[in-house]
Amino acid sequence: MTKTTRLSIEIDPESHRQIKTLATFAGMSIKDYILAKTLPRKAAPKDATAQLLGNAKNAARLRKAIATPRSEHVGFETLEELKHALGI
């Protein structure tokens, strides 16, 4: 069994929400998202999420969604609903 260590950080609720949103859009857990953004890794093939967000228009929409107050957020039940909302 590999030995592991726990890492905890304290952040404000809004920062947590933003990180969680980015991780969700990347199809990752918060843990995996943070590790992917902070530790060097081998080049991985682009996944569908990366391809969607590789488009400047979609990336701008994501930034706008992250900046929107929580009370105005829209939820999506399926990937198809999200694609429709993004106009793709």
N, C-alpha and C positions, 0 to 999 in steps of 0.2 A: 504494500500500500504506500502511495506517495504521501509524504508529509505536506500538510498545507498550513497556512497561516491566515488569520482573519485580518482584514483591513477595514477600518471604519472611519468615515469622515462625517462631519456635521455641515450641512448646507441648508439654506433657507428653502421653504416649500416650493417656491416658484422655480428655483434652480433645479430642484428634484423633478418637478413636472416637466421642465424643458428637456432634461437629460432622458427622462422616461419616454417622452414623445419621440426624440431622436432615435433612441434604441428601438422603439416600436416600429418606426418607419424603416429602420435598417433590418427588421426582422430578427432582432437579437434581444437577449436579456440585458439588463443594465450592466451586470457584471461583465458579460462578453463585450458589450459596446465600449465600456471604459477601458478594458484590457486591449481591445483592438485599436483604440485611439491613442493609447499611451505606450504600448510596447512594440518594438520592431517585430515585423512578421514577414513571412514569405509572401510574395505576390499571389493573391488568390484570384480565381476567375470572377468576373463581375456577375453578381446575382441580379435578379429581376429588379430588386429595390434600388440597387446602385444604378442600373440602367435608367429607371424612372427618374431618379434624382440627378442623374448626369445631365439632364436637360435643364438649362438655365431657368426656363419658365416654371418648371415644376419645383426646382430648388427655391425659387422666389416665393412660390405659394407655400412651401413648407415653412420658410422663415416667417412668413406672415401668420401662419397658423400657430407657430410657437409663440409669437408675440401677442396673439389675441388673448384677452382675458378669459379665464376658464369658463365663466358663465356664458360666453358666446360660442363655445366649442361645439362642433358638430361631430357626432360619432358615426362610424360606418360599420355595418355588420359584416360586409364581405369585401374582398379585394375589388370585385367588379363595381361595387358602389363607390369605392375610393377612386378607381380609374375614371368612372363617369363624372365624379365631382371635379377631378383634375382635367377633364376634357380630353382624355386619351382613350 
